[in-house]
């Protein structure tokens, strides 16, 4: 999983109660959701899991999600 964090601020992540979806903000104001049960789409070094959903929540850093 990749996200953009270009700050010295703490940017956290969270898992939903089932553990399937990981949610995180980034320094560009986006919130991204990954499906942790989905396999990465192909070979890579390291393999990267694409986001299931990504949307702009703010015009500033999104430090935390719940």
One Martini backbone bead per residue (centre of mass of N, CA, C, O) as a GRO file, in nm:
protein
   66
    1UNK     BB    1   0.098   0.035   0.020
    2UNK     BB    2   0.026   0.374  -0.072
    3UNK     BB    3   0.137   0.705   0.045
    4UNK     BB    4   0.129   1.055   0.107
    5UNK     BB    5   0.403   1.177   0.330
    6UNK     BB    6   0.501   1.534   0.365
    7UNK     BB    7   0.570   1.525   0.695
    8UNK     BB    8   0.608   1.559   1.056
    9UNK     BB    9   0.343   1.454   1.090
   10UNK     BB   10   0.104   1.254   1.209
   11UNK     BB   11  -0.017   0.966   1.015
   12UNK     BB   12  -0.281   0.767   1.032
   13UNK     BB   13  -0.443   0.448   1.082
   14UNK     BB   14  -0.719   0.211   1.003
   15UNK     BB   15  -0.937  -0.048   1.101
   16UNK     BB   16  -1.186  -0.229   1.065
   17UNK     BB   17  -1.346  -0.462   1.259
   18UNK     BB   18  -1.273  -0.699   1.041
   19UNK     BB   19  -0.987  -0.614   0.881
   20UNK     BB   20  -1.031  -0.541   0.567
   21UNK     BB   21  -1.014  -0.221   0.610
   22UNK     BB   22  -0.791   0.034   0.518
   23UNK     BB   23  -0.739   0.367   0.659
   24UNK     BB   24  -0.613   0.682   0.509
   25UNK     BB   25  -0.434   0.959   0.503
   26UNK     BB   26  -0.292   1.269   0.366
   27UNK     BB   27  -0.116   1.563   0.259
   28UNK     BB   28  -0.345   1.616   0.012
   29UNK     BB   29  -0.649   1.532   0.141
   30UNK     BB   30  -0.671   1.225   0.131
   31UNK     BB   31  -0.870   0.928   0.124
   32UNK     BB   32  -0.785   0.582   0.182
   33UNK     BB   33  -0.890   0.251   0.060
   34UNK     BB   34  -0.819  -0.085   0.157
   35UNK     BB   35  -0.818  -0.431   0.063
   36UNK     BB   36  -0.669  -0.682   0.255
   37UNK     BB   37  -0.797  -0.941   0.084
   38UNK     BB   38  -0.663  -0.846  -0.162
   39UNK     BB   39  -0.470  -0.910  -0.413
   40UNK     BB   40  -0.222  -0.834  -0.580
   41UNK     BB   41  -0.214  -0.783  -0.932
   42UNK     BB   42   0.112  -0.825  -0.930
   43UNK     BB   43   0.416  -0.796  -0.985
   44UNK     BB   44   0.664  -0.687  -0.743
   45UNK     BB   45   0.913  -0.454  -0.575
   46UNK     BB   46   0.697  -0.445  -0.411
   47UNK     BB   47   0.389  -0.523  -0.382
   48UNK     BB   48   0.092  -0.336  -0.484
   49UNK     BB   49  -0.194  -0.215  -0.337
   50UNK     BB   50  -0.471  -0.100  -0.449
   51UNK     BB   51  -0.717   0.105  -0.423
   52UNK     BB   52  -1.066   0.109  -0.363
   53UNK     BB   53  -1.057   0.412  -0.240
   54UNK     BB   54  -1.056   0.773  -0.340
   55UNK     BB   55  -1.068   1.095  -0.165
   56UNK     BB   56  -1.141   1.426  -0.116
   57UNK     BB   57  -1.162   1.592   0.206
   58UNK     BB   58  -0.928   1.810   0.182
   59UNK     BB   59  -0.686   2.096   0.161
   60UNK     BB   60  -0.540   1.919   0.374
   61UNK     BB   61  -0.428   1.737   0.607
   62UNK     BB   62  -0.491   1.390   0.692
   63UNK     BB   63  -0.428   1.253   1.008
   64UNK     BB   64  -0.719   1.107   1.054
   65UNK     BB   65  -0.920   0.808   1.113
   66UNK     BB   66  -1.257   0.613   1.173
   0.00000   0.00000   0.00000
